[in-house]
Amino acid sequence: MTKTSPEVLAEMRRLIRVHGTQAAAARAILVSATYFSDVLNSRRAPGEGFLKALGMKLVKVYKRKERGNGRGK
Protein backbone atom coordinates (compact mmCIF):
# COMPACT_ATOMS: atom_id res chain seq x y z
CA MET A 1 0.00 0.00 0.00
CA THR A 2 1.20 3.50 -0.79
CA LYS A 3 0.82 6.51 1.46
CA THR A 4 -0.66 9.57 -0.26
CA SER A 5 1.15 12.73 0.83
CA PRO A 6 -0.66 15.19 3.11
CA GLU A 7 -0.28 17.92 0.47
CA VAL A 8 -2.02 15.84 -2.19
CA LEU A 9 -4.76 14.81 0.25
CA ALA A 10 -5.36 18.43 1.23
CA GLU A 11 -5.78 19.46 -2.41
CA MET A 12 -8.09 16.52 -3.11
CA ARG A 13 -10.24 17.38 -0.09
CA ARG A 14 -10.37 21.01 -1.25
CA LEU A 15 -11.62 19.84 -4.65
CA ILE A 16 -14.28 17.70 -2.99
CA ARG A 17 -15.47 20.74 -1.00
CA VAL A 18 -15.53 22.92 -4.11
CA HIS A 19 -17.30 20.36 -6.32
CA GLY A 20 -19.51 18.77 -3.68
CA THR A 21 -18.66 15.08 -4.16
CA GLN A 22 -15.67 12.85 -4.86
CA ALA A 23 -17.18 11.90 -8.21
CA ALA A 24 -17.57 15.55 -9.24
CA ALA A 25 -14.03 16.34 -8.09
CA ALA A 26 -12.73 13.40 -10.14
CA ARG A 27 -14.62 14.63 -13.23
CA ALA A 28 -13.17 18.12 -12.72
CA ILE A 29 -9.62 16.77 -13.06
CA LEU A 30 -10.57 14.22 -15.73
CA VAL A 31 -9.86 11.02 -13.80
CA SER A 32 -12.19 8.17 -12.90
CA ALA A 33 -14.03 8.26 -9.60
CA THR A 34 -12.44 4.91 -8.74
CA TYR A 35 -8.90 6.21 -9.33
CA PHE A 36 -9.67 9.36 -7.32
CA SER A 37 -11.00 7.25 -4.45
CA ASP A 38 -8.02 4.90 -4.57
CA VAL A 39 -5.57 7.81 -4.28
CA LEU A 40 -7.65 9.46 -1.56
CA ASN A 41 -7.60 6.23 0.45
CA SER A 42 -3.90 5.49 -0.24
CA ARG A 43 -4.62 2.37 -2.30
CA ARG A 44 -2.80 3.80 -5.35
CA ALA A 45 -0.16 6.43 -5.89
CA PRO A 46 -1.13 9.49 -7.93
CA GLY A 47 0.45 9.47 -11.35
CA GLU A 48 2.10 12.37 -13.14
CA GLY A 49 -1.12 13.38 -14.94
CA PHE A 50 -3.14 13.22 -11.74
CA LEU A 51 -0.62 15.44 -9.95
CA LYS A 52 -0.48 17.84 -12.89
CA ALA A 53 -4.28 18.18 -12.78
CA LEU A 54 -3.92 19.16 -9.11
CA GLY A 55 -1.26 21.72 -10.03
CA MET A 56 1.45 19.63 -8.37
CA LYS A 57 4.47 17.55 -9.28
CA LEU A 58 6.44 14.83 -7.54
CA VAL A 59 9.76 15.97 -6.10
CA LYS A 60 12.15 13.43 -4.62
CA VAL A 61 14.67 14.55 -2.06
CA TYR A 62 17.67 12.58 -0.94
CA LYS A 63 19.35 13.41 2.35
CA ARG A 64 22.48 12.04 3.92
CA LYS A 65 21.81 9.87 6.94
CA GLU A 66 23.15 11.22 10.17
CA ARG A 67 25.99 9.10 11.42
CA GLY A 68 26.05 8.13 15.02
CA ASN A 69 29.50 7.88 16.50
CA GLY A 70 28.40 5.45 19.19
CA ARG A 71 29.35 7.88 21.94
CA GLY A 72 25.91 9.41 22.54
CA LYS A 73 26.84 12.67 20.82
ChimeraX attribute file (.defattr): number of C-alpha atoms within 10 A of each C-alpha:
attribute: neighborCount
match mode: 1-to-1
recipient: residues
	/A:1	8
	/A:2	11
	/A:3	12
	/A:4	17
	/A:5	13
	/A:6	9
	/A:7	10
	/A:8	19
	/A:9	15
	/A:10	12
	/A:11	15
	/A:12	20
	/A:13	16
	/A:14	13
	/A:15	19
	/A:16	17
	/A:17	13
	/A:18	11
	/A:19	15
	/A:20	11
	/A:21	14
	/A:22	20
	/A:23	16
	/A:24	17
	/A:25	22
	/A:26	21
	/A:27	14
	/A:28	15
	/A:29	16
	/A:30	13
	/A:31	15
	/A:32	16
	/A:33	15
	/A:34	12
	/A:35	16
	/A:36	23
	/A:37	16
	/A:38	15
	/A:39	21
	/A:40	21
	/A:41	15
	/A:42	16
	/A:43	15
	/A:44	16
	/A:45	18
	/A:46	21
	/A:47	11
	/A:48	12
	/A:49	14
	/A:50	20
	/A:51	16
	/A:52	13
	/A:53	13
	/A:54	15
	/A:55	10
	/A:56	14
	/A:57	15
	/A:58	10
	/A:59	5
	/A:60	5
	/A:61	5
	/A:62	5
	/A:63	5
	/A:64	5
	/A:65	6
	/A:66	6
	/A:67	6
	/A:68	8
	/A:69	7
	/A:70	6
	/A:71	5
	/A:72	5
	/A:73	5
